[in-house]
Amino acid sequence: NGTVTMFAPEGTEIVSASDLEKIKDNIVIEKEFFDVDGKLNFLVKNKNSIDVNNITVSTVFYNGLDKIIAIDEGNINVLSSGAEQYITYTETPESAERYEILVEVDNSSQSYKSYLKDVSFECFVTEEEDEVIIRGKNNSESKLDLVEFEIVYYGEEDKILLVEHAMDFDIKRNRDFELNEYISIYDEEYKEIPYTRYEI
């Protein structure tokens, strides 16, 4: 999974309000889970045939008395057609008994453009097997504001334990980039957590 974003030039086509509702219906929450730190995660997928800008997933948390105790939101600047991205709510309240999800899309002004198909990359594990190296290239003719990779760790029965993010910024056109990420995960008390596999 990955996200590549940049600002689009002025004069980008504006999407009508009638089409916006159809676009929103095809932004789907595919997975919901709590990670090892007790944080709520969603996997958001774009089932539209176009890239979609400005996706907001708001979550209302309730306690055992069914009263609102927190409202949080996650934002995606642009999600390519067919792509998916995780959102993690870092402020998930421990006392939450249930939650409700609201997805909003403002694709009327397409201020971002995705270059996901223009980024190539390979992954290598160091000899010590404690670090993964992501070597990639911006194959486009534009500077990329952001490249983001998601490292998803799995445990027994293929349960997702944690999603971490690796990012690089301001990658010039036709330039290489490299990210080094440790592939050990820890809980909030800094105890190492065993996992069975990971994917990027």
C-alpha positions in Angstrom: 0.0 0.0 0.0 1.2 3.5 -0.7 0.1 7.0 -1.3 1.8 9.6 -3.4 0.4 13.1 -3.4 1.1 16.6 -4.8 -0.8 19.8 -5.4 -2.5 19.9 -8.8 -2.3 23.0 -11.0 -5.0 25.5 -11.3 -7.8 24.8 -13.8 -8.3 21.2 -12.6 -11.8 19.9 -13.5 -14.5 20.4 -10.9 -16.8 17.5 -10.0 -20.5 18.2 -9.9 -22.5 17.8 -6.6 -24.6 15.0 -8.1 -21.6 13.0 -9.0 -20.1 13.6 -5.5 -22.7 11.4 -3.8 -21.9 8.5 -6.1 -18.2 9.0 -5.5 -18.8 9.0 -1.7 -20.8 5.7 -1.9 -17.7 4.0 -3.4 -15.4 5.0 -0.6 -15.7 1.9 1.5 -14.4 0.8 5.0 -13.1 -2.7 4.3 -11.6 -3.5 7.7 -12.1 -2.3 11.3 -9.9 -3.5 14.1 -8.1 -2.5 17.3 -4.3 -2.8 17.3 -2.0 -4.0 20.1 -2.0 -0.4 21.5 -5.8 -0.4 21.7 -6.1 2.1 18.8 -9.0 1.8 16.3 -7.9 1.3 12.7 -9.8 1.3 9.4 -8.8 0.2 6.0 -10.3 2.7 3.5 -10.7 1.6 -0.2 -11.5 3.7 -3.2 -13.8 1.6 -5.5 -14.4 4.5 -7.9 -12.9 4.5 -11.4 -11.3 7.9 -10.6 -8.9 9.2 -8.0 -10.7 10.9 -5.1 -9.6 13.9 -3.1 -10.2 15.1 0.5 -11.6 12.0 2.2 -12.5 12.4 5.9 -13.5 9.4 8.1 -15.0 10.7 11.3 -15.7 8.5 14.3 -17.9 9.1 17.3 -17.0 7.1 20.4 -19.6 6.3 23.1 -19.3 5.0 26.6 -21.4 2.3 28.4 -24.1 4.9 29.1 -24.3 5.6 25.3 -22.9 9.1 25.8 -20.4 10.7 23.4 -17.0 10.7 25.0 -14.8 11.6 22.0 -15.0 12.5 18.3 -11.9 11.9 16.1 -11.2 12.0 12.4 -8.7 10.8 9.9 -8.0 12.5 6.6 -6.7 11.2 3.2 -5.6 13.9 0.7 -6.0 11.7 -2.3 -6.7 8.0 -2.9 -6.1 6.5 -6.3 -8.7 4.4 -8.0 -8.7 0.9 -6.6 -6.2 1.8 -3.9 -6.5 1.4 -0.1 -5.1 3.1 2.9 -5.2 2.6 6.7 -6.3 5.2 9.1 -5.3 4.9 12.8 -7.0 6.9 15.6 -4.2 7.6 18.0 -6.6 9.1 20.5 -8.9 6.2 20.8 -10.5 6.4 24.3 -10.0 3.3 26.5 -13.5 3.6 27.9 -15.3 3.4 24.5 -17.9 0.8 24.3 -19.0 1.4 20.7 -18.4 3.8 17.8 -20.1 5.1 14.7 -18.4 6.0 11.4 -19.1 8.8 9.0 -17.4 9.1 5.6 -17.3 12.5 3.9 -15.7 13.4 0.5 -15.1 16.8 -0.9 -13.9 16.0 -4.5 -15.5 19.2 -5.9 -12.1 20.9 -6.0 -9.4 18.4 -6.9 -6.5 20.1 -5.3 -4.3 17.0 -5.2 -3.1 14.6 -7.8 -2.0 11.0 -7.3 1.2 9.7 -8.8 1.0 6.2 -7.4 1.5 4.5 -10.7 4.6 6.6 -11.4 6.5 5.3 -8.3 8.4 2.1 -8.5 10.1 0.5 -5.4 11.8 -2.7 -4.1 12.3 -3.8 -0.5 15.4 -5.4 1.0 16.1 -6.8 4.5 19.4 -6.1 6.2 21.7 -9.0 7.1 20.8 -8.6 10.8 17.1 -8.9 9.7 16.1 -6.1 11.9 15.6 -3.4 9.3 13.9 -3.1 5.9 15.2 -0.8 3.2 12.7 0.6 0.7 14.4 1.8 -2.5 12.2 3.6 -4.9 12.1 6.1 -7.8 9.8 8.9 -8.8 9.4 8.1 -12.5 7.2 11.1 -13.2 8.0 14.5 -14.6 6.7 16.3 -11.4 8.1 16.8 -7.9 6.2 14.7 -5.3 5.3 16.3 -2.1 4.9 13.1 -0.2 5.5 9.3 -0.7 4.0 7.1 2.1 4.3 3.4 2.7 2.4 1.3 5.2 4.0 -1.5 7.1 1.3 -4.0 8.3 2.4 -6.5 11.0 0.4 -9.7 11.4 0.2 -12.2 14.3 -1.4 -15.6 14.9 -4.4 -16.4 12.6 -3.3 -13.5 10.4 -4.6 -10.9 12.8 -3.3 -7.4 12.2 -1.2 -6.3 15.2 -0.1 -2.8 14.1 0.1 -0.5 11.1 3.1 1.8 10.9 3.9 4.5 8.3 7.2 5.3 6.5 7.3 8.6 4.6 9.6 10.7 2.4 9.0 14.2 1.2 9.8 16.5 -1.7 11.1 14.0 -4.2 12.3 15.6 -7.4 11.3 14.3 -10.8 13.1 11.2 -12.1 14.9 10.9 -8.7 15.6 7.9 -6.5 14.7 7.8 -2.8 15.5 5.4 0.1 13.8 4.7 3.4 15.2 2.6 6.3 12.7 1.2 8.8 13.2 -1.0 11.8 10.9 -4.1 11.6 10.5 -4.6 15.3 7.3 -3.5 17.1 6.7 -2.6 20.7 3.7 -1.9 22.9 3.2 1.3 24.8 5.4 0.0 27.6 8.2 -0.6 25.1 8.0 -4.4 25.3 8.8 -6.1 22.0 5.8 -7.8 20.4 6.3 -11.0 18.3 4.8 -11.2 14.9 4.5 -13.8 12.2 4.9 -11.7 9.1 4.6 -8.2 7.7 3.8 -6.6 4.3 4.5 -3.2 2.8 
